[in-house]
Amino acid sequence: MTDIVATNETILVIGGGISGMTTALEAAECGKDVILIEKNPALGGRISQLYKYFPKLCRPSCGQEINLRRIKANKRLRVLTMAEIENLTGEAGNYTATIKIHPRYVKENCTACGACARAVTAQIDDPHNYGMSKIGAAYLPNNMAYPQRYVIDRSIVGTEQGEQAKAACPVDAIDLDMQEQSMAIKCGAVVFATGWRPYDAARIEPYGYGRYEDVITSVELERMMDPFGPTAGKLVCPSTGEEAKDIAFIQCAGSRDRNHLPHCSRICCMASLKQSTYLGEKYGDDEDAKATIYYIDIRTIDRFEDFERQVRQDKKVKFIKSKVANIVKHPESGKPVLIGVDTHGYHRYENAHDLVVLAVGMQPSLDIASITHTAHGIALDSSGFIELDSANDGPANAPANAHVNGVFGAGCASNPLDVNRSVQNATAAALRAIQVVNRVAASSATSAVDNPNQ
């Protein structure tokens, strides 16, 4: 890692999901030096775990492939994976970021041949599939992983399995003696594109997530639908492995709730509307295939209203305006039973379904306040998202030479956003970061003119 060269004109982007990749690429393609760090072994973030985007229902692999091609072609962009930021100090134009790099135990000369994986029988929970399946302890993170390098899980380091993996490598790419490293990176601007994490559905006790196998989350359903996912693309009940044809979607699972997340996570309604179309994809005109969406309000805006209207016209999809009170297990069939009151007519219901999908809320994946406590000027809202307007621009009437903060949020680090809006937001963050380092460059040029002997 000693070949990392960074100056106060370098832009540091933290997080390698769609927002981080967009920010880094936009800045690098404008001629700026960019360092992109990602805590996982590969870039892609949450989008790499999706089955389809809304509203066009296209596969994420298309846009991801284009971004990866752009990254590989840009010499101004340096990518560090398995890297996390520990601390950030300084001010706009002169930051120092302390980065911790976890050992991969696989060197850069890995050819991704898979010999190490074939030599190892030990298994771990597959993080790409949210632990719904197992993967070998020597693994490639996913089919589109960048960098295309295997990872040796720490659990087999120092064991016979680890030695077998090392011995199997034909290019001597495995180094089981790798240690955690810490490095300081100088930069002029920092963009947090650290994304989001699903709210812990187990904390919503009345819904039984973790107790009832057939209660899953919306992100887990995305993996279930993927042909490379834990069920090879089959829509099944986890408890039995049988086809799930009667599916319930519960909206605001953890969102708009003072006991959990007070904010609206914005994407949940569209996510469930999108996922309701999966039944038609899997089962065609099968009359037994049906979806029921339990909702407080359906919040779709702009062009998404057209998508909602299309779903409402689908006879397989039923809408019940209700905040589900709780879920119990049917004593005979074992199916999850949703209990509540339909507020259209105010009648009680006890509806059994094959599978229940909780539309879990979004929350920031990183406690930014703990890292930027000495980086003045950044502001967070009550949910921990970066407040763009109050944190980064300063007063509208500030003089031209006033201090301007150089720390920005991009994508879901700044707000719950869908993919399209995350990309737009990330492009704006890149522009703001470019403006900061341009000021640094202009200041350096002025100083050089004023002090030619320096």
C-alpha positions as CSV (number, residue, x, y, z in Angstrom):
1,M,0.0,0.0,0.0
2,T,3.0,2.3,0.0
3,D,2.4,3.3,-3.6
4,I,-0.6,5.5,-2.6
5,V,0.3,9.0,-3.5
6,A,-2.2,11.7,-2.3
7,T,-2.2,15.4,-2.0
8,N,-4.5,18.1,-0.8
9,E,-5.9,18.1,-4.4
10,T,-7.0,14.5,-4.0
11,I,-10.6,13.6,-3.5
12,L,-11.4,10.7,-1.1
13,V,-14.6,8.8,-1.7
14,I,-15.7,6.5,1.1
15,G,-18.0,3.7,0.0
16,G,-18.0,1.7,-3.3
17,G,-21.7,1.3,-4.0
18,I,-23.5,3.0,-6.9
19,S,-23.2,6.4,-5.2
20,G,-19.5,6.0,-4.4
21,M,-18.6,4.7,-7.9
22,T,-20.6,7.5,-9.5
23,T,-18.9,10.2,-7.4
24,A,-15.4,8.8,-7.9
25,L,-15.9,8.3,-11.7
26,E,-17.4,11.8,-12.3
27,A,-14.5,13.4,-10.4
28,A,-11.8,11.3,-12.0
29,E,-13.2,11.8,-15.5
30,C,-13.0,15.6,-14.8
31,G,-9.2,15.1,-14.3
32,K,-9.1,14.9,-10.5
33,D,-7.1,12.3,-8.5
34,V,-9.5,10.1,-6.6
35,I,-9.1,7.4,-4.0
36,L,-12.2,5.2,-3.6
37,I,-12.3,3.0,-0.5
38,E,-14.8,0.1,0.1
39,K,-15.1,-1.9,3.3
40,N,-16.2,-5.1,1.5
41,P,-14.0,-7.2,-0.7
42,A,-15.7,-5.9,-3.9
43,L,-17.4,-2.8,-5.3
44,G,-21.1,-2.7,-6.0
45,G,-22.8,-2.3,-2.6
46,R,-26.5,-2.9,-2.3
47,I,-27.2,-2.7,-6.1
48,S,-25.1,-5.9,-6.6
49,Q,-27.6,-7.7,-4.3
50,L,-30.7,-6.5,-6.2
51,Y,-32.6,-8.7,-8.7
52,K,-34.2,-5.8,-10.6
53,Y,-34.4,-2.0,-10.5
54,F,-37.7,-0.1,-10.5
55,P,-39.5,1.2,-12.5
56,K,-38.0,-0.3,-15.7
57,L,-37.5,-3.7,-14.1
58,C,-34.0,-4.1,-15.6
59,R,-31.2,-6.0,-14.1
60,P,-28.5,-4.0,-12.1
61,S,-25.7,-5.9,-13.9
62,C,-26.1,-3.7,-17.0
63,G,-25.3,-0.4,-15.3
64,Q,-22.8,-2.0,-13.0
65,E,-20.8,-3.5,-15.9
66,I,-20.6,-0.1,-17.5
67,N,-19.3,1.5,-14.3
68,L,-16.7,-1.2,-13.7
69,R,-15.5,-0.7,-17.3
70,R,-15.1,3.0,-16.6
71,I,-13.2,2.3,-13.4
72,K,-10.8,0.0,-15.0
73,A,-10.0,2.5,-17.8
74,N,-9.4,5.5,-15.5
75,K,-5.8,5.9,-14.3
76,R,-6.7,8.8,-12.0
77,L,-8.9,6.5,-9.8
78,R,-7.4,4.2,-7.2
79,V,-9.6,1.6,-5.5
80,L,-8.9,0.1,-2.1
81,T,-11.2,-2.7,-0.9
82,M,-11.6,-4.1,2.6
83,A,-10.7,-0.6,3.8
84,E,-12.6,1.5,6.3
85,I,-12.1,5.0,7.5
86,E,-11.3,5.3,11.2
87,N,-10.8,9.0,11.7
88,L,-10.9,12.3,9.8
89,T,-9.1,15.4,10.9
90,G,-8.3,18.8,9.3
91,E,-10.3,21.3,7.3
92,A,-11.4,21.9,3.7
93,G,-8.4,21.5,1.4
94,N,-6.3,19.9,4.1
95,Y,-7.7,16.7,5.5
96,T,-6.0,13.6,6.8
97,A,-8.0,10.4,6.8
98,T,-6.8,7.4,8.8
99,I,-7.7,4.2,6.9
100,K,-7.7,0.7,8.2
101,I,-7.2,-2.1,5.7
102,H,-8.3,-5.6,6.6
103,P,-6.3,-8.6,5.3
104,R,-7.7,-10.4,2.3
105,Y,-5.0,-13.1,2.5
106,V,-4.9,-13.0,-1.3
107,K,-2.4,-10.9,-3.3
108,E,-3.1,-8.8,-6.4
109,N,-1.6,-11.4,-8.7
110,C,-4.7,-13.6,-8.1
111,T,-6.1,-14.8,-11.5
112,A,-9.5,-15.8,-10.0
113,C,-8.9,-19.4,-11.3
114,G,-10.8,-20.8,-8.3
115,A,-8.2,-23.4,-7.3
116,C,-8.2,-22.3,-3.7
117,A,-12.0,-22.6,-3.5
118,R,-11.9,-26.1,-4.9
119,A,-9.3,-27.1,-2.2
120,V,-11.4,-25.9,0.7
121,T,-14.4,-27.7,2.2
122,A,-15.1,-25.3,5.1
123,Q,-18.1,-23.0,4.7
124,I,-19.3,-19.7,6.0
125,D,-22.6,-17.7,5.8
126,D,-22.7,-16.0,2.4
127,P,-22.7,-12.2,3.1
128,H,-23.9,-11.5,-0.5
129,N,-27.0,-13.5,0.2
130,Y,-27.6,-12.0,3.6
131,G,-26.6,-15.3,5.3
132,M,-29.4,-17.2,3.6
133,S,-27.0,-19.7,2.1
134,K,-23.4,-21.0,2.7
135,I,-20.3,-20.3,0.7
136,G,-16.8,-21.8,0.7
137,A,-14.3,-20.1,3.1
138,A,-12.2,-19.3,0.0
139,Y,-14.5,-17.4,-2.3
140,L,-15.2,-14.8,-4.9
141,P,-17.6,-12.3,-3.4
142,N,-20.1,-12.4,-6.4
143,N,-20.2,-13.1,-10.1
144,M,-19.4,-9.5,-11.0
145,A,-16.9,-8.8,-8.2
146,Y,-14.3,-6.1,-8.8
147,P,-11.5,-6.6,-8.2
148,Q,-11.7,-10.2,-9.5
149,R,-9.8,-11.6,-6.6
150,Y,-10.7,-14.3,-4.2
151,V,-10.9,-13.9,-0.4
152,I,-9.7,-16.3,2.2
153,D,-12.0,-16.1,5.3
154,R,-10.2,-15.4,8.5
155,S,-11.8,-18.5,10.1
156,I,-9.5,-20.9,8.2
157,V,-6.3,-18.9,8.6
158,G,-3.9,-20.9,10.7
159,T,-5.8,-24.2,9.9
160,E,-5.2,-27.1,7.6
161,Q,-7.9,-25.8,5.3
162,G,-6.0,-22.5,4.9
163,E,-2.8,-24.4,4.1
164,Q,-4.6,-26.5,1.5
165,A,-5.9,-23.3,-0.1
166,K,-2.4,-21.8,-0.2
167,A,-0.9,-25.0,-1.7
168,A,-3.6,-25.2,-4.4
169,C,-2.8,-21.7,-5.8
170,P,-0.8,-22.1,-9.0
171,V,0.5,-18.5,-8.9
172,D,1.4,-18.2,-5.2
173,A,-1.2,-15.5,-4.6
174,I,-2.2,-16.6,-1.1
175,D,-0.4,-15.0,1.8
176,L,-1.8,-16.2,5.2
177,D,0.6,-13.9,7.1
178,M,-1.1,-10.7,5.9
179,Q,-1.8,-8.3,8.8
180,E,-4.2,-5.5,9.3
181,Q,-2.7,-2.2,8.1
182,S,-3.3,1.4,9.0
183,M,-2.5,4.3,6.7
184,A,-2.9,8.1,6.5
185,I,-4.3,9.6,3.3
186,K,-4.0,13.3,2.7
187,C,-6.9,14.8,0.7
188,G,-8.6,18.1,-0.1
189,A,-12.2,16.9,0.0
190,V,-14.1,13.9,1.3
191,V,-17.3,12.4,0.1
192,F,-19.2,9.9,2.3
193,A,-21.0,7.5,0.0
194,T,-21.4,4.9,2.7
195,G,-24.9,3.9,1.8
196,W,-27.6,2.3,4.0
197,R,-28.3,-0.8,5.9
198,P,-31.7,-2.5,6.3
199,Y,-33.3,-1.9,9.7
200,D,-33.1,-5.0,11.9
201,A,-36.5,-6.6,11.4
202,A,-36.0,-8.8,14.5
203,R,-36.5,-5.6,16.6
204,I,-40.1,-5.4,15.3
205,E,-41.1,-8.2,17.7
206,P,-44.8,-8.5,16.8
207,Y,-43.9,-9.5,13.2
208,G,-41.9,-12.6,14.3
209,Y,-38.9,-12.1,12.1
210,G,-36.3,-14.6,13.2
211,R,-38.9,-16.7,14.9
212,Y,-41.0,-17.6,11.9
213,E,-39.0,-18.8,8.9
214,D,-41.6,-17.7,6.4
215,V,-41.3,-14.0,7.4
216,I,-38.4,-12.5,5.5
217,T,-37.3,-9.0,4.5
218,S,-37.5,-7.2,1.2
219,V,-33.8,-7.4,0.6
220,E,-33.8,-11.1,1.2
221,L,-36.6,-11.5,-1.4
222,E,-34.3,-9.8,-3.9
223,R,-31.7,-12.4,-3.3
224,M,-34.2,-15.2,-3.5
225,M,-35.3,-14.1,-6.9
226,D,-31.8,-14.0,-8.3
227,P,-30.8,-17.1,-10.3
228,F,-27.4,-17.0,-8.5
229,G,-29.1,-16.5,-5.1
230,P,-29.8,-18.9,-2.2
231,T,-32.7,-20.6,-3.9
232,A,-31.4,-20.4,-7.5
233,G,-34.2,-18.0,-8.4
234,K,-37.1,-20.0,-6.9
235,L,-39.8,-18.2,-4.9
236,V,-40.2,-20.6,-2.0
237,C,-41.2,-20.8,1.7
238,P,-38.0,-21.2,3.7
239,S,-39.7,-23.5,6.2
240,T,-40.6,-26.1,3.6
241,G,-38.9,-25.3,0.4
242,E,-42.3,-25.4,-1.4
243,E,-43.4,-22.7,-3.8
244,A,-44.7,-19.5,-2.3
245,K,-47.6,-18.3,-4.3
246,D,-49.6,-16.3,-1.8
247,I,-47.3,-13.5,-0.6
248,A,-48.0,-10.6,1.8
249,F,-46.0,-7.4,1.8
250,I,-46.0,-5.3,4.9
251,Q,-45.1,-1.6,4.4
252,C,-43.3,0.7,6.8
253,A,-41.7,-2.2,8.6
254,G,-39.6,-0.1,11.0
255,S,-40.2,3.2,9.2
256,R,-42.5,6.1,10.3
257,D,-42.5,4.6,13.8
258,R,-41.2,6.5,16.9
259,N,-40.2,3.1,18.4
260,H,-37.9,2.3,15.4
261,L,-37.2,4.7,12.5
262,P,-39.1,8.0,12.6
263,H,-38.5,8.8,9.0
264,C,-40.1,7.6,5.8
265,S,-37.5,5.5,3.9
266,R,-39.0,6.5,0.5
267,I,-38.1,3.4,-1.5
268,C,-40.2,0.8,0.4
269,C,-43.5,1.4,-1.4
270,M,-41.9,1.2,-4.8
271,A,-39.9,-1.8,-3.7
272,S,-43.0,-3.8,-2.8
273,L,-44.9,-2.7,-5.9
274,K,-41.9,-3.9,-7.9
275,Q,-41.7,-7.2,-6.0
276,S,-45.4,-7.8,-6.5
277,T,-44.7,-8.1,-10.2
278,Y,-42.3,-11.0,-9.5
279,L,-45.3,-13.3,-9.1
280,G,-46.4,-12.8,-12.6
281,E,-42.9,-13.4,-13.8
282,K,-42.7,-16.7,-11.9
283,Y,-46.1,-18.1,-12.2
284,G,-47.7,-16.4,-15.3
285,D,-51.5,-16.8,-15.3
286,D,-51.6,-19.2,-12.4
287,E,-54.8,-18.2,-10.4
288,D,-53.2,-19.3,-7.1
289,A,-50.5,-16.7,-7.4
290,K,-51.4,-13.5,-5.6
291,A,-49.9,-10.6,-3.6
292,T,-51.4,-8.6,-0.8
293,I,-49.9,-5.2,0.1
294,Y,-50.7,-4.0,3.6
295,Y,-50.0,-0.3,3.7
296,I,-50.4,2.9,5.7
297,D,-50.0,5.2,2.6
298,I,-48.6,4.4,-0.8
299,R,-46.0,7.0,-1.5
300,T,-45.1,7.2,-5.1
301,I,-44.0,10.4,-6.8
302,D,-43.5,11.7,-10.3
303,R,-43.2,9.0,-12.9
304,F,-43.6,6.3,-10.2
305,E,-47.3,7.0,-10.1
306,D,-47.6,5.4,-13.5
307,F,-45.9,2.3,-12.1
308,E,-48.3,2.2,-9.2
309,R,-51.3,2.5,-11.5
310,Q,-50.1,-0.5,-13.6
311,V,-49.7,-2.6,-10.5
312,R,-53.2,-1.7,-9.2
313,Q,-54.6,-2.9,-12.5
314,D,-53.1,-6.3,-11.9
315,K,-55.8,-8.6,-10.6
316,K,-53.2,-10.7,-8.8
317,V,-52.4,-7.8,-6.5
318,K,-54.7,-6.7,-3.6
319,F,-54.2,-3.6,-1.4
320,I,-55.3,-3.5,2.2
321,K,-55.0,-0.1,4.0
322,S,-53.8,-1.3,7.4
323,K,-50.9,-1.2,9.8
324,V,-50.6,-5.0,10.6
325,A,-50.8,-5.4,14.4
326,N,-49.0,-8.7,14.7
327,I,-48.2,-12.1,13.1
328,V,-48.9,-15.5,14.5
329,K,-48.3,-19.0,13.2
330,H,-51.3,-21.0,12.2
331,P,-51.6,-24.0,14.5
332,E,-52.3,-26.5,11.7
333,S,-50.8,-25.3,8.4
334,G,-47.8,-23.5,10.1
335,K,-48.4,-20.5,7.8
336,P,-47.9,-16.9,9.0
337,V,-51.2,-15.3,9.9
338,L,-51.5,-11.5,9.7
339,I,-53.8,-9.9,12.3
340,G,-55.1,-6.3,12.1
341,V,-57.9,-4.0,11.1
342,D,-58.7,-2.9,7.5
343,T,-59.3,0.9,7.8
344,H,-61.5,0.8,4.7
345,G,-64.6,-0.4,6.5
346,Y,-62.8,-1.0,9.8
347,H,-63.2,-4.7,9.9
348,R,-60.8,-7.1,11.5
349,Y,-58.9,-9.7,9.6
350,E,-56.8,-12.8,10.2
351,N,-55.2,-13.6,6.9
352,A,-52.9,-16.5,6.3
353,H,-50.2,-16.3,3.6
354,D,-47.5,-18.6,2.3
355,L,-44.8,-15.9,2.7
356,V,-44.6,-12.5,4.4
357,V,-42.2,-9.9,3.2
358,L,-41.3,-7.0,5.4
359,A,-40.5,-3.7,3.6
360,V,-37.7,-2.8,6.0
361,G,-36.6,0.8,6.4
362,M,-33.3,2.4,5.5
363,Q,-30.8,3.7,8.0
364,P,-27.2,5.0,7.5
365,S,-24.7,2.2,7.5
366,L,-22.0,4.3,9.2
367,D,-22.0,6.5,12.3
368,I,-20.4,9.4,10.6
369,A,-20.4,11.5,13.7
370,S,-17.9,9.2,15.4
371,I,-15.4,9.7,12.6
372,T,-15.8,13.4,11.7
373,H,-15.9,14.8,15.3
374,T,-12.9,16.9,14.5
375,A,-13.9,17.8,10.9
376,H,-15.8,21.0,11.5
377,G,-18.9,22.0,9.7
378,I,-20.7,18.7,8.9
379,A,-24.2,18.3,10.2
380,L,-26.4,15.3,10.6
381,D,-30.2,15.0,10.9
382,S,-32.0,13.2,13.7
383,S,-31.6,9.9,11.8
384,G,-27.9,10.2,11.2
385,F,-28.0,11.3,7.5
386,I,-25.8,14.1,6.3
387,E,-27.6,17.3,6.0
388,L,-26.4,18.8,2.7
389,D,-27.6,22.4,2.8
390,S,-26.8,23.1,6.4
391,A,-23.4,21.3,6.4
392,N,-21.6,22.1,3.2
393,D,-22.5,25.4,1.7
394,G,-22.2,27.9,4.5
395,P,-24.3,31.0,4.7
396,A,-25.5,32.4,1.4
397,N,-24.0,35.8,2.2
398,A,-20.6,34.4,3.2
399,P,-17.6,36.3,1.6
400,A,-15.7,34.5,-1.2
401,N,-12.8,33.7,1.1
402,A,-14.9,32.3,3.9
403,H,-14.3,28.7,5.2
404,V,-16.3,26.2,3.2
405,N,-16.6,22.7,4.5
406,G,-15.0,20.0,2.3
407,V,-17.0,17.0,3.6
408,F,-20.0,15.9,1.6
409,G,-22.6,13.2,1.6
410,A,-23.6,11.3,-1.5
411,G,-26.6,9.0,-2.2
412,C,-28.1,7.2,0.8
413,A,-25.5,8.7,3.2
414,S,-27.4,12.0,2.8
415,N,-31.0,10.7,2.5
416,P,-33.1,7.6,1.9
417,L,-33.0,7.5,-2.0
418,D,-33.7,5.2,-4.8
419,V,-30.9,4.3,-7.3
420,N,-31.8,7.0,-9.8
421,R,-31.8,9.7,-7.3
422,S,-28.7,8.4,-5.6
423,V,-26.8,8.7,-8.9
424,Q,-28.0,12.3,-9.4
425,N,-27.1,13.1,-5.8
426,A,-23.6,11.5,-6.2
427,T,-22.9,13.6,-9.3
428,A,-23.7,16.7,-7.4
429,A,-21.4,15.6,-4.6
430,A,-18.6,15.1,-7.1
431,L,-19.1,18.7,-8.4
432,R,-18.9,20.1,-4.9
433,A,-15.8,18.1,-4.1
434,I,-14.2,19.3,-7.4
435,Q,-15.0,22.9,-6.4
436,V,-13.1,22.5,-3.1
437,V,-9.9,21.0,-4.7
438,N,-10.1,23.6,-7.5
439,R,-9.9,26.3,-4.8
440,V,-6.9,24.5,-3.3
441,A,-5.2,24.4,-6.8
442,A,-6.0,28.1,-7.4
443,S,-4.6,29.0,-4.0
444,S,-1.4,27.1,-4.6
445,A,-1.0,28.7,-8.0
446,T,-1.5,32.2,-6.5
447,S,1.0,31.4,-3.8
448,A,3.6,30.3,-6.3
449,V,3.2,33.5,-8.3
450,D,3.5,35.7,-5.2
451,N,6.4,33.7,-3.9
452,P,8.5,32.6,-6.9
453,N,11.5,31.6,-4.8
454,Q,9.6,29.1,-2.7
